[in-house]
Amino acid sequence: MLQKIKKNKKNFFILISVLVLLVAIPLFIRLFHDDSKPLKRYLTDEIPEKDADINIAIDVVSPSSTKIESGDYMGSGNIWAITGKNIKIVTASHVAAEDNCTITFFDGATCEGTVTFRDDVKDIALIEVDRASNNSANKKDVASYRSVRPSKELPDCEEQIFIIDTLTNTASMGIVDTPSVFNPMIGHDVIYCMCDVEEGMSGSGLFDATGEYHGILLQKSDGACICLPVSDFNLP
């Protein structure tokens, strides 16, 4: 009889220990999990150099594109990073004219975003969207949205590039004219491209045929366009 009581106590303590672990493990994970870190699973797919193709690249990077409305201004942007809490969108500062912006994602979902960083000298801004405010982006394993894959190198001269027009859901294609040159009117280095762009495309990304992100479209200039290279981004 005594042995049976001891056995029951042992089983009881085992059961309690298991229950404690089941409660403690998720709390431990939450305590040490950093929701502010970019989630790599949302990065755009890599296109091998041997398979580089503009049309394929357009399809690959389109889920990173966003339309931005801010006061009387309208432009484009791209998802810079997706974290556990936020979607971070990079665009031109003059596009995000006001601190509160309306963001439309490539799938048509719309929500509000807030400018959390701005550099008017380089004409770059970062907008953050709370994932909880966007049902599509709030899904744990959402497959639709993508963040850009920044290039570690400047594009080559005459390399094929494209810029997405989020107003028409099309892309303008062209080539790199000058990979890096100081523009005295702007006050910093830029990339010159021979590529036709229209109003509303400012802030959109400059991509190559492998889908790598090279910078932000700042403005058009006599049949060409001027972009801020990603190497000059100073985002927090």
C-alpha positions, 0 to 999 in steps of 0.5 A: 500500500505504501509503495502504491502511494509513493508511486502515485506521488511520483506520477503526480510530480512528473505530471506537474513537471510536464505541465510546468515545462509546457507553460515555461517553454513558450514564455522562455521563447517569447522572452528571448525572441527578438521581434525586431529582427528581419525575417530572412524567409521573406527575402526575394528569391535569388536568381542565379547569374546563369538564369538572369532574366528581366521578365523573371526578375520582375515577377520575383520582386513585384511582391516587394513593391508598394504604392505610397500616398502621403498628403498630395503626393503619390509614389512608390516604395519597396519592402525593406524588411519584414520583422515579427512586428513590422513591415519596413518600407523604403522610399524617397523622402519627398514621396513620404511628404507627411509622417502618416502614409497610406500604403497599398501592397502589390496584392491590393491590401491597404493600410496606414504607415508611419515615417520612422526615419527621414534623410532629406539630404539623400532623399530617403525615408523609412515607413513602418507598418504594424503587421497587426493592421494588415490581415495579409501580412499578419499571417504567420507563414504568409507567402505573398509579401517579400523584402528586397535583396540588397546588392552588395556591389554597384551595377555594371555600366550598360547592365540591364535594369528595370524599375516598377511602376506601381500605378500601372503595375508595369516595369520600365526597362533600360540600362545603367549609364553611369554606376556611380558619379557625384551629382553637385545638384543633389550633393551625393553620389548617384546611379544614372540609368537610361530608363524612361520613368513617369510621375508616381514612380519616385521611390521605386526600386532599381533592380537588375536581371537577377532581382537584386536591389540596387537603389531608389529612384529619385527623379528623372532627368532628360530621358534618363533617371537618377537613383540613390545607390543602396550602398549609400543608405543610412537606415537605422 
